[in-house]
Amino acid sequence: MNAKSQDTMMPVDVTTVGPGNGHPVVQPPVLGGPEHTDYYLLNDLLTDDQQALRQRVREFMDQEVIPIINPYWERAEFPHELVPKLAQLGIAGFQVPGYGSPGMSNVTAGVVIMELARGDLSMSTFIGVHSALAMMSIALLGSEEQKQRFLPQMARLEKIGAFGLTEPAHGTDVVKLETTAHRDGDSYVLNGHKRWIGNATFADYVIIWARGDDDGHVGGYVVEKGAPGFEAEVITGKTALRCVQNAQISLTDVRVPAENRLANVNTFRDTEKVLLASRFCVAWESIGAAIAGYETALAYAMQRKQFGVPLAAFQLVQYRLARMLADITDMVCMQYRLSQLMDEGKYSMPRVALAKMHYTERASAILSDARDMLGGNGILLDYHVARHLCDIEAIDTYEGTDTVQALIVGRDITGYNAFVPMAPDGRH
């Protein structure tokens, strides 16, 4: 919290419950604005329009999402009622230019994603899959006709997108994907399986990545809802991102019109253009979750009293809060600069990988500390930290684990590819 906001910290907010012993308990804190985490005044670097958009997204998450999301999370259901309200924000598509999308700069998109994630990681993942994966695939790799046909309705959230790349046996080594596409007249016939595909149980368009049986090259195919042979079964029992409807997809002789094959995909490397954009968005998500944990811990420490004084008056609590703030400030400064480099075209997968690796690790630590500082209340969904702490586990894994990101960076800085272990004799 910067010096300007120290005198305006939220007051103690307690209530007495029941006819019992009458001891006050802390209610779930109402979180503050960016001034509570923007210690280096980075918000001042944003334009008036960017600040207004950031505030609008934050208010949407505070007023529309946070009050209702916990029961959905507990039931592992997706809050479809929020989609029309989310559409009114006009943010779907993020950086996609034209076709009804906002065409944001990377800085603007990052701030928006950060605020979405601060509210709830399931909702930020839903719109991230739709925008940064499905829409971006079409925007980067589709023909003009395909962009005109698919993107406008997706920008209005009238049609929802999903991205089917990961397979049951291929995650990190998805370059070896086994799903096939066979050309048959004016159609492609798809066969195979996909796993962990967000939005897939209700998506209108699912981008399926498959290997052509004629040339062995990977292509992207837009499978539309209702296609015979396409089955998406929701994956149950998750302890993270419970609102996100991840699915196991089975493709059995699914016919896709030839005009639904993304026109500008030639090899698997073309998918990296999309994955880079998406990984950049996921890095911002980690920061948003970390901010939620810090804001809650700070507000709680100011309100909760032990031994007659607020937790915030204890040395160890202040130390932990200061460390959280230092990590968040470090992450935001680093990510703002990366966003600027992206806007200038000076981006690379290793630079984005470094960010994702670093942020998810620090966000996990911040949320763990926040949960601990809330004591028993930290495991209650009412205080939201527990939901974020569970959800960050999925953020740490998808778009590549921290170890995968480290190997991407390591390969870049050393020149050695350490991805595939090799025996001393050189064999895999």
N, C-alpha and C positions, 0 to 999 in steps of 0.2 A: 504494500500500500504506500503510495507516495505521500509526501509531507502535506500536500493540499488536502488529502482525504482523512488525515489522522483525527481531526476534530469532528468529523461527521460520521464516525463509525456507528453502525447500527446499535440501537440501545438494547439493554437486556430485555429479553422477551420471554417471560415465564408465565405459566398458568398453574393453578392448583387443581388437582384431579381428585374426584371422588370424595367420599366422606371419611376416608381413612386417616392417615397420620398427617395429611396436609402438606407434606414436603413439596416444594415446587420442582417441576421437571422442565427441561428445555424442549420447546416445540421445534419441529424441523425448521431450520433457519431459512429466512427469505434472503436469497443471495443478492449481492449488490451488483453494481455496474462495472465496466472495465477498469474504473479507477482503483479497484481493490487488487488488481493483478498487474496493471500497466505501470510498473515502477519506474521505467525509463521513458514514459510518455510517448510510446510508439504510436498510440492512437492519433497523436498530433500530426503524424506524417501522412495520415490518410486524408483524402479529399472530403469535402462536406458530403458528397453523394455516397462515398464509401462508408463514412461514419453513420449516415442515416440508414443505409441498408443494413449495416451491422446491428444497429439498434432495433430495426424492424424484425430481423431474424431472431434476435435475443428475446424480444417481447413475445414473439410467436411461440418460442419454445417455453418461456416462463408461463405464459397464460393458457396456451392450448395443449401443449404436450406434457409437461411435467406434472400437472394436476391429475392426469388420467393414465399415465404410461405404466405405473407400477402393477396394477391389476392385469393389464395385457401381458406384461413381462412375466408375471407369476403364472399366468395361464398359457404362456407360450403362444399367444395369438398376435396377429398383426392388426394394428388399429386402422382399418380401411377408412373409417370416418374422418381421419385426418388428411387424407390425400386431396380432396377438393380444397380444403383450407390451405394446405401446403402449395397447391397450384396457384393460389392467389398471390403468393410472394413473388412469382415470376422468376424463380431461380433455377428451374430445371434446365439442364444442359450446361450450366456453369460457363466454361470458356468457349463452348461451341458458338461460332459466329453465324448469325442469320437463322433463317427457318423458324423464327419465333423464339429462339433461345437468346439469352441476354448477352452472350459474347463477352463475358467478364475478362478482365485481366487476371493473371494468376494471383496477384496480390488480393484483388477483390474476391475471387473465388475462395482463396485460402481463408480469409476472414469469415466468409459466410459458412464454410465447412466447420471452422473452429467453433462458431456459435451454435451450429446444429449439434455438434458432438458434445459441447458443454451441457446441452439439455438432455440428449439421449443418444447413445451410440447406435442403437438399433435404427432410429429414424435417419441418422446421418448415413448409415450404411445403406439403407433402402434407397435414398436419393442419390448416394454415391454410385451404387451399382447401376441405377437407371441412367445417370448422367455421364459419369466418368468412364464407364465401361460400355454399356449398350449404345447410348447416343454417340459417344466418342468413337466407337468402332465404325459407325455409319458415317460420321462426319469426316473421319480421317481416311477411311478406306472404301467408302461407297462411291458410286457414280453420282452425277448430278441428279439423275432421275430417281435414284434410290433415296438421296437426301430429301428431295421434294416429297417423295411418297411417304417416308416414315417419320422424319424429324418434327414437322409441325405439330402433329398430334401428340408426340412424345413430349415436346416442349410445354404443352398445355396439360400434361399428365392425364390426358384422355386415354392414352395407350402407355402401358408400363413395359419397360424393357428388362431383360436379364442377359447374362453373359456366361455361356457354357464352355469353359476351357478345361478346368480341373477334372480328372477322371479318378475312379476308385483306386487304381494302381499307379497313378501318375500325378504327383503334386509338384514337388521341386523339379522333377525331371519330366514335366509335362510336354517338353519338346518331343518326347517319344509317344505322344498320344496315339491311341489305337482306334478311335472312332473313324469310320470310313465314309467316304462320299463317292458313289458310283454314278456316272453320267448315264442316263437312260432317256434318250429322246430329248424333250424339252424340259426335263426334270433331273434333279439329283436325288439319289436314294441314300439316306443316311442310316447307318447301323452302329450301335455302340452304347456306351454308358457315360454319364457325367455325374459328378458328385460335388456337394457343397455349393450348389448354384443358388444364390440368393434371388428372391422374388419369383423363382421359377414356377411355383405352384399356381400363381395367378397372373403371370406376365402375358402380355399380348404378343410380344416379339422376344424370342430367345435367340441370341447369336450363338450358334453352335459351331465350334471349330472342329474340323474333321480333315482327315488325310485322303486326298484323291487316290483311288486305286489305279489310275492310269499313269500319273506322273509322280506320285508319292508326295506331292507338295500339299501344304496345309492351306485350307480355305475357310472363309467365314460364311455361314449360311443363316439367313434370317428365317427361323421357323415360326410360323404364325399360330396363334392359339387355335386349338381344335384340329390340328393336323393329325390324321390317323396314324397310329403307331407311336405317338409321342406320349409318354407317361412320366409325370413328375410326382414322386412320393416324398412328402415332407419328412425330414430327419428329426426324430424326437429324442428327448432325453438330454438336450443341450444344457450346459450350465453357463453359457455365454451367448449374447445377442439372441435371447430367447424369442423376441418379437420377430426377428428376421426369419422368413420361411425358406430356409435352406432345403434343397431337394436333391434326391438321387433321381437322375433322369435316365429312362430307358428309351432308346431309339430303335424301333423295329420296322425296317423298311419304310421309313418316313420320307415321303415325297415332298421335295421342295422345288418350286418353280426355278428354272435357270436364272430368271431375272432377280431372284432373291440371293444369289451368290454375290457377296461383296466384290465389286468390280476391280478394286485395286489391291487385292491380296494375292501375293504370288508365293511367298514362303512364310515359314513360322516367324521369321524376323519381323514381319509386318505387325505381328501381334505386340511386339515390344513397344511400338509407338503408343499403343493403347495402355499397356501395362505401366509405362513410365508416367503417363498422365494420371492414372488411377493411384499409383503408389505415392505420388505427390499429394494427392487428396487425403490418403490414409495418414500420411505424416501429420497433416493439419488436424485430423481427428484425434490423434493422440494428445496433442496440445490442448484441445478443447476439453477432453476428459480430465486431464491434469488440472486445468483451471477449475473445473467443477469440484474436484477433491479439495483443492486448496481453499477455495471460497467457503466451502462448507466447514472445513476444519477451523478456519479463522473465525467465522461467525459463531460457531459452536463454542470455541474457546473463550470468546468474549462474553458469552451468555451463561455458560455452565460454571457453577461455583462448587469448589471443594475446599474444605477447611476454612470456609468463610470468605474465600477470595476467588475471582474468576480464574479459570485454567490459564488464561492468557497472561496472568501475572507470574507464572512459574517459569524458571529459567529454561528448563528442558523443552517446554512447550514453545517458548519463543525461539529457541534454537531450531526446532523442527520446522516451524513456520518459516523462518528465515531461509532454511535450506530449500524448502518447497518453492519459495518465491525466487530464489536464485536459479533453480533449475528451470522454472517457467520462463523467466526473463531470458536465460540462455537460449532456450528452445525458440521462443518467439523472435528474438534477434536473428538467430541463424535461419529460421524459416522465412522471415521477411526478405533476407538477402537472397536466399534460394529462389524465392518468388520473383524477385527483380531479375535475376539471371535467366529464369524461365521466360519472362516477358521480353528479354533482350535476345532470346534465342541461344543463350550460352548454357544450355542444360546438357546433362548426360545422365545415364542410368546410375553410374556410381555416385554422383552427387546426390541424387534423390535417395539412393539406397542408404547412404550415410545418415541422412536425416531420419528416415523411417526407423533404422536400427537404433539410433540414439534416443529418439523421442518415446518410442514404445517402452523402452527400458526405464526411462526416467518417469514416465507417466505411471507405470506399474508401481514404482517405488513410492511416488507421491500418494497414490490412492491407497496403498497399503498403510502408509503412515496416517493418512486421514482416517481410515477405518479404525485404527488403533486409538487415535486421539478421541474418537467418539465413544470409546468403551463399548458397553453392550449395545448402545443405540447404533453403533456402527454396522451391526449386522441386520438392522431393520431396513426394509425397503423405503419406509417413510422418509428416511434421511438421505436416500438416493446414492450414497457413497457405495453401498454394497452392490448395487446394480452396476455402477461404473466399474467397480473392481472386478466383478465377474466378466463384464463385457470386454475389458481391456485385454483379457487373455486371448480372445478371438482376434482382436486388432493386432496383437503381437504376432499371430500366426498367419493371417491371410495377407496376400500380396507378398509373401515371403517372410520367413522367420528372421529373427535378428542374426542368427548364424549365416543364413543365406545372404542377407544384406552385407554382412561382414566379408564374406567371400567375394562378393561383387566388388566391394571397395578394395579388398586385398589384391585381387587380380589386377585392378587398375593401377595400384601404387607399386606393385612388385613386378608385374609382367608374367607372373606364374598363375596358371589355372589350377586351383586346389579343389575344384568341385567334385571331381570323380577320383576316389581313392585308387591308388595303383600299388601293386605288389612290387617288391624290389626288382623283379625281372621285367618290369614294365607292363605286365598284364593287368587288366582291370580285375 
